[in-house]
Structure formats: C-alpha cells, structure tokens
Amino acid sequence: MDDTTTAPDIRLREGSSIAQRLVVAGFAAAVALCFTPGLFTHDTLEIIISVVALLIGAGFVVGIMIAPAVVWIITANEILIGRQSPFGRLRTRVVAKDDITALQVPGSKRVKARFQLVFTLASGERLTSPPISDVTHVRDTVARIAAQFEVPNVEEPVNPLDASNPEMHLGEPLEAFPTRDIRIVSLIVVTLSAVPYAYKLWRGWPPSHVDILLLPLGVLAAFAVHRYANLLTGALWIIRERDIRVERLWGDGTPRADHIAGPDVKTITVERRGRSEDEHCIVVIRLHSGRRFRSPRIGSRVEARAVGAEIVRRLGIAAESNKI
C-alpha cells in the first residue's frame, strides 16, 4: 500500500518489520560479543576496548528495536499519522486540511532519488513525512497533494528518476580521476610497501621473506592503481524509451557506452547490494548474451521496484522476463 497517483489515498510508510530488526540486531549483538574475551584478560587496554564495544553494540541493538514504525495516510481533507514502537501503543494524530499553510519537498543528501513531504502548519510546526516510495512519480504525487490541500507556490522537485522526464538519469555524471592524484596514490602505495624493508635495513636487521615479497607486490599494486583506478568511478544509466545507455570509463579514463534494448533482456530483478534493504537496493538486468548490468544504488527495495517497473514499461520488456 504505497503512494500512487491513482489511488484515492496516498500512504507513506517508514520503519522495518520486526523480522528485519531481529536479524540486524542479532548481527550487531554477535559482533559485540566477539569482544567479550577481552574482559577476562589482565590488559587494561583490552578491557576498555571490550567494554566500549559491548556498550556500543548494546546501544545499537536497543536503537534498532525501539525505532518506531510510521504510517501516513493522506486523504482529500486530512492527514492521518500513525506511530507505533515495537513494544508500545499505537499513537495517532489527525492534521486537518485547514491547518496546512505550506508544503516543501526537499531531496535527501544521502540518497539522491529520495523525497519527503514537509508540511508547515498554521501554528508554525513542521511535519516531515516518510519518503515517497514511488520515486518515478514524485512530481505527480506532489502536484496532487498541493492541489487537494490548496497549498500555493509549491516548488516542483528536481527528480532525475521522474517518469515525466524524457531521459531518466540513474547515477552521477562520470569524471575521470585527475592524473596527478592517481600518481600520488601510486607513489604512496609503493612507499608503504617499502617501509618494512627500509626499516629493517636502517636498524641493521636482515629483512624477512615477507619484507622482500612486499616490494614487488607494492609495485604491482601501484601499477593496478595507475591502470585501473578509473574503473571505480561507477556507471551512469540514461533510461530512455526503448533503450538504456550505460556510460562507464575504461581504466585509462576514456569513456565507453553500452546499450540495452528490450528484446535483449533475459531477466530484470531487484537485488540488495549491501547491508540494508532500506539503502542498498539496485536493479540488475541480465541479457540473453549472458552479460549482466548492475545499476547504481537506488535506495530501498520499494524505490528500486518503482524504478524497475518504469524500466520495464519504457523498454517493453516481456512479462516472462520481469522478475521484480
């Protein structure tokens, strides 16, 4: 039940399920417990580190478990806000249409394609909604809310993934690393690999096999940095009608581009690439040729599904290939 431009009500949600919280909390607790052996040593520093790690882990677990789940239901005449902690009672609030005087839609600094509604009430209070999950229809959603609440002068959000754009941009424009910076990093890598060897010579000690082995490894690592650093700049997806242009850089900084057409797609899925389904979901396209394209990070699974659905529509991907 998410925000749409056709449903009678717009529903916005924020907060993980109890199952997701238990998994993350269990992982945090397991990491913190790895430091418990330090409590039984006679080393003061290890005891301090263990205590700090356990306190941080306990605080992380508690923060995860008590974080509330929030639901907004935006109707034609009011906003119903529900807020519930995992171990608390449901608290509700109703905001009438006449109490709303202004509406803003700021974007997220952390996740580019994430927008929240900020309502200013007659009392001066500001209410911030959960993120708009359908990131491909942010402008329509905002325009609809502004019209039904009769809020004037609402600035149209700048959304690179809005379906109203002829081209949807997923990712950042590519720029090669400066040659000077690459050379500096390569020099630092070589220097660090030579430090153990030089230190042994300075102290008059015979270098070990590891010290000697680090020298050619450092040279190889520096060559890899110099040759392939620009491969880490990521990719830019330009999603158009009937095709996607995937822009990337070769290792030497020269641009390259691939094109994805609807008939070439074997499957399109949404996958998690990182620790959290709230921040690290992407769209993955597999071609009949066997090639696989992973999109830049989008955000939550719901947001990634919205982008994937728009890609399916624009490319005309067959229903049997749609695994979103």
C-alpha positions in Angstrom: 0.0 0.0 0.0 2.2 2.8 -1.3 1.8 6.3 -2.7 0.3 6.3 -6.2 -1.2 8.9 -8.3 -4.4 6.9 -9.0 -5.3 5.5 -5.6 -7.9 7.6 -3.6 -5.5 7.8 -0.6 -1.7 8.2 -0.6 0.0 6.1 2.0 3.6 6.5 3.1 5.5 4.1 5.4 8.8 4.2 7.3 10.3 1.6 9.5 11.5 -2.0 9.2 9.5 -5.1 10.2 10.1 -6.9 13.4 11.8 -9.8 11.5 14.2 -7.4 9.8 15.0 -5.7 13.1 15.7 -9.0 14.8 18.2 -10.0 12.0 20.1 -6.7 12.2 20.0 -6.6 16.0 21.2 -10.2 16.2 24.2 -9.5 13.9 25.1 -6.4 15.9 24.9 -8.4 19.1 27.1 -11.2 17.6 29.8 -8.7 16.6 29.7 -7.1 20.1 30.0 -10.5 21.8 33.2 -11.2 19.9 34.9 -8.7 22.1 33.9 -10.4 25.4 37.1 -12.4 25.8 38.9 -9.2 26.4 37.0 -8.7 29.7 38.8 -11.7 31.2 42.4 -10.5 30.4 44.7 -8.5 32.7 45.4 -6.0 30.0 43.7 -2.7 30.8 43.5 -1.5 27.2 41.8 -4.7 26.1 39.3 -4.5 28.9 38.5 -0.9 27.9 38.1 -1.8 24.2 35.8 -4.7 25.1 33.6 -2.6 27.4 33.3 0.2 24.8 32.4 -2.4 22.1 29.8 -4.0 24.2 28.2 -0.7 25.1 28.2 0.4 21.5 26.7 -2.9 20.5 24.0 -2.8 23.2 23.1 0.8 22.2 22.9 -0.2 18.5 20.6 -3.1 19.4 18.4 -1.0 21.6 18.2 1.7 19.0 17.1 -0.8 16.3 14.5 -2.4 18.4 12.8 0.8 19.8 12.8 2.7 16.5 9.1 3.4 15.7 7.2 2.5 12.5 5.4 5.5 11.0 2.4 5.4 8.6 0.9 8.5 6.9 -2.5 8.3 5.2 -3.1 11.4 3.1 -6.7 11.8 2.1 -8.5 14.7 0.4 -9.3 16.5 3.6 -6.8 15.4 6.2 -3.6 13.6 7.1 -3.8 10.6 9.5 -0.5 9.9 11.2 0.1 6.6 13.0 3.2 6.0 15.0 4.0 2.8 16.9 7.1 1.4 18.6 7.6 -2.4 18.6 6.7 -2.6 22.3 4.4 0.4 22.6 0.9 1.5 21.9 -0.2 3.0 18.6 -0.4 6.8 18.7 -2.4 8.6 16.1 -2.8 12.2 15.0 -5.1 13.9 12.6 -4.0 17.0 10.7 -6.9 18.9 9.1 -6.6 20.4 5.6 -7.2 23.9 7.0 -4.2 23.6 9.4 -1.7 23.3 6.5 -0.2 26.5 5.2 2.9 25.4 3.2 4.4 22.4 1.6 8.1 21.7 0.7 9.7 18.7 -0.9 13.4 18.6 0.0 15.5 15.9 -1.5 17.8 13.6 0.5 21.5 14.4 0.6 22.4 10.8 1.3 20.2 9.2 -1.4 19.6 11.3 -4.5 16.3 9.8 -5.5 14.5 10.2 -2.2 11.9 12.8 -1.4 9.9 13.6 1.7 6.9 16.0 2.2 7.5 18.8 4.8 4.2 20.4 5.8 4.1 23.7 7.7 1.1 24.2 10.0 -0.7 27.4 11.0 0.9 27.0 14.4 4.4 27.1 12.8 5.0 23.4 13.4 6.7 21.4 10.7 5.8 17.8 10.0 8.1 15.6 7.9 6.6 12.6 6.2 8.2 9.2 5.4 9.9 9.0 2.0 7.7 8.9 -1.2 8.2 5.3 -2.3 7.2 5.7 -5.9 10.2 7.8 -6.9 9.2 7.7 -10.6 6.0 9.8 -9.9 7.2 12.3 -7.3 6.1 15.3 -9.4 2.6 13.9 -9.9 2.2 13.0 -6.2 3.4 16.4 -5.0 1.1 18.2 -7.5 -1.9 16.2 -6.4 -1.3 16.8 -2.7 -0.7 20.5 -3.3 -4.0 20.8 -5.3 -6.1 18.9 -2.8 -4.8 20.9 0.2 -4.8 24.1 -1.8 -1.2 24.9 -0.9 0.2 27.7 -3.2 3.7 28.1 -4.6 4.9 24.6 -4.1 8.3 24.3 -5.8 8.5 21.3 -8.3 11.1 18.8 -7.0 14.1 18.1 -9.2 13.9 14.4 -9.7 16.3 12.7 -12.2 14.2 9.5 -12.0 10.8 11.0 -12.6 8.8 9.3 -15.3 7.9 12.7 -16.8 11.5 13.1 -17.9 12.3 12.1 -21.5 15.5 10.7 -20.0 15.8 9.2 -16.5 19.3 9.5 -15.1 20.4 6.9 -12.6 23.8 7.6 -11.1 26.2 10.6 -11.3 27.9 12.1 -14.4 31.2 10.4 -14.9 34.5 12.2 -14.4 38.0 10.6 -14.6 40.3 10.9 -11.6 43.0 13.6 -12.2 46.3 12.0 -13.4 48.1 13.8 -10.6 46.0 12.2 -7.9 46.5 8.8 -9.4 50.2 9.2 -9.5 50.3 10.4 -5.9 48.3 7.4 -4.7 50.5 5.0 -6.7 53.6 6.6 -5.1 52.1 6.2 -1.6 51.4 2.5 -2.3 55.0 1.9 -3.4 56.3 3.8 -0.4 54.2 1.9 2.1 55.3 -1.4 0.6 59.0 -0.4 1.0 58.7 0.8 4.6 59.2 -2.6 6.4 62.2 -3.4 4.2 63.8 0.1 4.7 63.1 0.0 8.5 64.9 -3.4 8.8 67.9 -2.1 6.9 68.0 1.1 9.0 68.0 -1.0 12.2 70.7 -3.3 10.8 68.4 -6.3 10.9 68.1 -8.8 8.0 64.9 -8.3 6.0 62.5 -11.3 6.2 60.9 -13.0 3.3 57.7 -11.1 3.9 59.5 -7.8 3.7 61.1 -8.7 0.4 57.9 -10.0 -1.0 56.1 -6.7 -0.2 58.4 -4.8 -2.7 57.1 -6.5 -5.9 53.6 -6.6 -4.5 53.7 -2.9 -3.9 54.9 -2.2 -7.5 52.1 -4.4 -8.8 49.5 -2.6 -6.6 50.8 0.8 -7.8 50.5 -0.4 -11.4 47.0 -1.5 -10.8 46.0 1.8 -9.3 47.6 3.7 -12.2 46.0 1.4 -14.8 42.6 0.7 -13.4 41.6 3.4 -10.9 39.0 4.9 -13.2 37.1 1.6 -13.3 35.9 2.6 -9.8 34.1 5.7 -11.0 30.9 3.7 -11.4 28.3 4.0 -14.1 25.6 6.3 -15.4 22.3 4.9 -16.7 20.4 7.0 -19.1 16.9 5.4 -19.3 15.0 6.3 -22.5 12.1 5.0 -24.5 13.1 1.6 -25.9 16.7 1.6 -24.7 19.1 2.3 -21.8 22.5 3.9 -22.4 25.1 2.7 -19.8 28.1 5.0 -19.6 31.3 4.0 -17.9 35.0 4.7 -18.1 37.9 2.5 -19.2 40.9 2.2 -16.9 42.7 5.0 -18.8 39.8 7.4 -18.4 38.3 7.1 -21.9 34.5 6.8 -22.0 32.7 3.7 -23.1 29.0 3.1 -23.6 26.7 0.1 -23.8 23.1 0.0 -25.0 20.3 -2.3 -23.6 17.2 -2.8 -25.7 14.0 -4.6 -24.5 14.3 -7.7 -26.7 17.9 -8.2 -25.4 16.7 -8.6 -21.8 16.5 -12.1 -20.4 15.6 -11.1 -16.8 15.2 -7.9 -14.8 15.4 -8.1 -11.0 15.8 -6.0 -7.9 18.7 -7.1 -5.6 20.2 -5.9 -2.4 23.9 -4.8 -2.7 25.0 -4.0 0.8 23.8 -4.3 4.4 20.4 -2.8 4.4 17.3 -3.1 2.2 16.5 0.5 3.1 19.5 1.9 1.4 21.4 -0.5 -0.9 19.0 -2.0 -3.5 19.7 -1.9 -7.2 18.2 -3.1 -10.5 20.0 -5.9 -12.2 19.5 -6.7 -15.9 20.7 -9.9 -17.5 20.9 -10.2 -21.3 20.3 -13.2 -23.5 24.0 -12.9 -24.4 25.0 -13.7 -20.7 26.1 -10.1 -19.9 24.9 -8.6 -16.6 24.3 -4.9 -15.8 24.0 -3.7 -12.3 22.6 -0.2 -11.8 23.9 2.4 -9.5 22.5 2.3 -6.0 18.9 3.4 -5.9 17.7 3.1 -2.3 15.1 1.0 -0.6 13.6 -2.1 -2.2 10.3 -0.3 -2.8 12.1 2.6 -4.5 14.1 0.2 -6.6 11.0 -1.7 -7.6 9.4 1.6 -8.8 12.4 2.3 -11.0 12.5 -1.3 -12.3 8.8 -1.1 -13.2 9.4 2.1 -15.2 12.3 0.4 -17.0 10.1 -2.5 -17.9 7.5 -0.1 -19.3 10.0 2.0 -21.3 11.9 -0.9 -22.8 8.8 -3.0 -23.4 10.3 -6.0 -21.6 8.3 -9.2 -21.9 6.2 -10.2 -18.9 8.1 -13.5 -18.5 11.4 -11.6 -18.1 10.1 -9.4 -15.4 11.2 -10.8 -12.0 10.8 -7.6 -10.0 
